[in-house]
Amino acid sequence: MAADAEHYAYHRPDGRTLRIIDGDITEQDVDAIVNAANEMLAHGGGVAGAIARKGGPEITSESRRWVEEHGRVPTGSAAITGGSALKARYVIHTVGPVWQGGSRDEERLLASAVRSALKLADERGLASIALPAISTGIFGYPIELAVPTILTAVRGYLDKRPGSSLRDICICDRNKATVTLFAEEASRLEEGAGPGSAGRS
């Protein structure tokens, strides 16, 4: 991991670790970082724009080629490309929902976007991944609703896949209030999770 402020770490009994990091996702030294993408994998602002700027033009061109060959990426699904100039070997582009008031299946689609990203990492045999607060930027998903959905999806994925290659899962954001929300919710969720060690810094 990059030398950012770690606000929370939960060491699961199965040896896997969930971390909440206050830092720049494009600087994380992990196997894959997750891009909060749109269905056309167009890199505009937010996380997608930052990844394109840091990773170089190959990120954008490879994303364009992926869409040309496979079509758009449906909401709740993900695609994977190389990391180009990033520290991460791969970028997993996952498409979360646009918030429309909560009546358009947004919670299910957000959870699906998280699981789809983790599944692609597993299929490549990756050990570490960093995720942003998917859908909470220009897609407008309220952060206080997104946080428990994202964390529950991560935890549920790991619980159901003891053979997963993923060992280190990081949720990374530069907004201190967002990081605090993730840390508090992660601590609350893991209080009843049985043996394991959790800590906040």
Secondary structure by P-SEA (a helix, b strand, c coil): cccccccccccccccbbbbbbccccccccccbbbbbccccccccccaaaaaaaaacaaaaaaaaaaaacccccccccbbbbbbccccccbbbbbbbbcccccccaaaaaaaaaaaaaaaaaaaaccccccccccccccccccaaaaaaaaaaaaaaaaaacccccccbbbbccccaaaaaaaaaaaaaaaccccccccccc
